[in-house]
């Protein structure tokens, strides 16, 4: 049972990162509020802050994901 909880937590974290990456890309970091992210992910503040301590930490995770995507795309050229 613990494995499924960890898996669901990991899925939620991925959803937060992917959604935030999209919002940051479209609206920019400063124009994307925590409430925008909460609305898009349908999470509560507790659900979000259970995975990330701050908007800055979430930004770093989204940035790291963008770099991963870029590297994969670049390596295909």
N, C-alpha and C positions, 0 to 999 in steps of 0.2 A: 504494500500500500504506500509506503514511503516513496518508492520509485515513481509512482504516478503523480504524487504531489510535486516532486522535484521536476518531473517532466512538464507538468502544467505551469509551474513557476518559470521554467526556462522558456516555454512557449509564450507566456505573458511578457517576459522581458524582451523577447525577440519582436513581439508585436509592438511594444512601446518604442523600441529602437527604430524599426522600419517606419512606423507612423510618424515619429519625430523627425526622422531624416527627410521624409516627404514634406512635412510642414516647414522645416527649416529651409529646405531648398526652394519652396514656393514663396514663403512669407519672410524669410530671413530669421536670424536668431532673435534679434531684439523685438521683432513684430510678432513672434510666436509666444503666446503666453502659456503658462501651465494649464490654464483653463481650456485653451485650444487643444492641448494634448489630451487632457482628461475627456473632453467631449469626443474627440476623434477615436480614442481607444475605449471609451465607455467604462473607464475605471474611476475609482474614487481617489482622493488625494492619498489615503492610506495605501491603496493598491499601487499607486505610482511610486510613492516614497518608500515603499517596502523594497523596491528594486534599485532606486537611485536616490542619493542623498540630496541632490540639488539639480537645478536646471543645467548648471555647468557640467556636472557629471554626466547627465544625459546627453548634452551636446558632444562631449568627448566620445561617448559610445557611438553616437550617430556619425561623427566625423570619422572614427575608426572604421565603421561599416562602409562609409563612402570610399575610403582609401582601399579597402578590400575589393569593392566592386570595380573601382578604377584599375587596380592591379590585374584583376581577372580579365577585364576588357582589353587592357594593354597587352597582356601576354598572348592574346589570340591574334594579334596583328602580325 
